Amino acid sequence: MKLNKQEVLNLAKLAKLKLTDQEVNMYQQQLTEVLGYVDKINSLDLEKVKESLTGIEDSDVKPRSDIAEDSQPSTIKQAAQLKEGYVANPKVFK
Amino acid sequence: MNIDIQNLSIDQIQQAFKAKKFSSEQLTKAYLNNIKKDKTNSFITINKQALAEAKEADQRIKQGKGTVLTGIPLAVKDIILYEGLKATAGSKILENYIASYTATALQRLKDAGMVVIGKTNCDEFAMGSSNENSYFGPVLNPRDHSKVPGGSSGGSAAAVAANLAPVALGTDTGGSVRQPAAFCGVVGLKPSYGRVSRYGSMAMASSLDQIAPLANTVKDTAYILQTMAGYDPKDATSSNKEVPKYIAKKEAKKLRLGVPKEYFSDNINKEVKEAVEQQIEALKSKGFKVKQVSLKYTDYALAAYYLLMPAEVSSNLARYDGLLYGLMADKKLSLEEWYNTVRSQGFGAETKRRIMLGTYILSAGYYDAYYKQAQKVRTLIKQDFSRVFKEVDVLITPATPSTAFALGAKTQDPLQMYLSDIFTVSANIAGICGLVLPIAKDGNNLPIGVQLLADSFAEDKLFTLGNYIENEHRG
């Protein structure tokens, strides 16, 4: 699995990262190497195996009931821009 | 006042409090003085309230309301929130972020009277095996300053090893407490998944993360777990299984021990392998029943880990967008430019690498080939352990394939760095618990650790065997 430069740039775009040319070269080589290593799981016959998403499917753990609870306003106190108690973000449309 | 704070255990400190040899305030002062002189870069932030907290603890002890943890100083990995104190996660993106609440696990320790001495250095967002990925600079191994302390909880392990705190909290997602414990020669416990609330610990890979203690003795990690463990409504993945009494004395020799042959290949350092083999022989000669077992998917665990973990990382770290907290950009920028600027300037190289890796693994064309396959391997690894834990109680393995390596040795080669987690990741994938403790030193006087693994929620077995091994080495 060899990644080309364009694929690295596409990934960066999806991940909201701006890369320098040097970073693109570095990640192209390093990600290719890591993907080459992890690909070894594809040598296993996994067709009949069930996936484990959380690792705790068989436990007593479950989400709380979906009932609204008070949130903590203090968690947004450090927001970049607060307007009338709301978090404001930069313009989306010009 | 001169206090000898070399390798203090919680029991020793409590005895000293009782005998009025020193107070929590005096003890805390002694650690703070050590931190001032220290060259390992273990701390990012010192808690200015530490002495006030210690005085409060002294009052509580005087009133006879103390617990076994009251007045004990604690170092906390900078990925765990403590209200009012900076929480950087070792990242530039959170350089000035101040925690707006306290993690549940830490709150329970605070309620028991512990004194937070400061926040420790770590790999950025807990991603690394050498503590060289911190925006605040690498941590040096206290046993040899030219070596890494391990990671990602390198500052917490080094703080205990360098006598900057008697106990510390780290987090363990793939070995981030056990590997640095081995490299620094201290004890590190990774609790079973769900045993300790993750609320207030910044999420790296939510299905793998656990808050985990480091200390000078096995018993101390048991004391800490005893207080932090248990259900928390704020963490939907925390278990409501009852927390047993961990300090109770149990007969170690009743434990059936297993040696998984896949952990003893020729690829590991000879001195490490021999030290662990000698440990196993010593236990046999004391009358322990030891059986060879096989965990046949061991060889695939690291590959599965480096698929599952980055996938979760890329999702979890999407929250760092500079809008709610952390690094900000020029307000005139468009939203897209704002995101790109904040994240490109705020994240370090390893974080970007894992975000992109995860983005790739979760992308439409590759999800089935990678992520889904890794989830299936997770099932196989879990089944491997369940089968083996029907035959034995505790597995004994090396903690790491080598002792602490040189600073800079693996920074240019991520894959080599990832391979240093090879013996620790399986426990996180399967959700079981693990304990690492020092058993020997190599030719360069660097610590060698042994890893004990037990089934989910069987921490008591780790403590029983860990205690036994520790006492044998003390003679």
Interface residues (C-beta under 8 A of the other chain):
Chain A: L3 V8 L11 A12 L14 A15 K16 L17 K18 L19 E23 M26 Y27 Q30 L31 E33 V34 L35 Y37 V38 D39 K40 I41 N42 L44 L46 V49 K50 E51 S52 L53 T54 G55 I56 S59 D60 V61 K62 P63 R64 Q72 S74 T75 I76 K77 Q78 A79 A80 Q81 V87 N89 P90 K91 V92 K94
Chain B: Y97 I98 S100 Y101 Y193 G194 S207 L208 P233 A236 T237 S238 S239 N240 K241 D299 Y300 A303 A304 Y306 L307 S314 D321 G322 L323 L324 Y325 G326 M328 K331 L333 S334 L335 E336 E337 W338 Y339 N340 T341 R343 S344 F347 A349 K352 R353 I355 M356 L357 T359 Y360 S363 A369 Y370 K372 Q373 A374 Q375 K376 V377 R378 T379 L380 K382 P414 L415 Y418 I429 A430 G431 S456
